[in-house]
Amino acid sequence: MQIKVAIVDDDKDMRTSLATLIRRTGSLQLLGEYSNGEIAMEEIPRQPPDVVLMDINMPGMGGIECVRRLKAIIPAVQVLMLTVYEDSDSLFNSLKAGASGYLLKRTSSSKLLEAVRDVHAGGSPMSPQLARRLVQFFSKPQDVSPVSQLSPGEREFLQLLSKGYVYKEIAEKMGISTDTVRYYVRTVYEKLHVHSRTEAVVKFLNG
């Protein structure tokens, strides 16, 4: 059973090269090649392929928008993005739009054919460079809440402040001087990025 493929790329040489490669591969069948997203959106739904090789940067409708629209009409189609650039934003936006794989255009012919078969089988082929970017992105520590940066003393201070105690009462309850309470005020305001007692309490209670 041949895998039906369509190509969407505004670069004529790239389109021709991909078309020739697919025609020479017995397990693949070329259904069409299109020079922009607008033509692809008109033609592809008439004869849906299994896999679309999609350029990202095209004049008019870009590849990411074309993927989004195609997936809305033909949910089963698998889209393999092809790009010249190792661009993290384009990678993430393509995947969010519904693309299943993402390769650099300089990928070898054998790797490209392997990726077409892989994406058709349910895989998510990706260039090693881009896979590393994806891993690095999800390996980054997530944003930490400013409240979690507070010391135990600062937390106790805010707890008492939220109950309506004035600074002198807080000093007595915590067994510290009023100067230390004022120090807590400065550090808490700085850590929570607030400018008033009310702001500090609200941010603390909302965690």
Helices and strands as residue ranges (DSSP letters): E 3-8, H 12-23, E 28-34, H 37-43, G 44-46, E 51-55, H 63-73, E 78-83, H 88-97, E 101-104, H 109-120, H 128-139, G 146-149, H 152-162, H 167-174, H 178-192, H 197-206
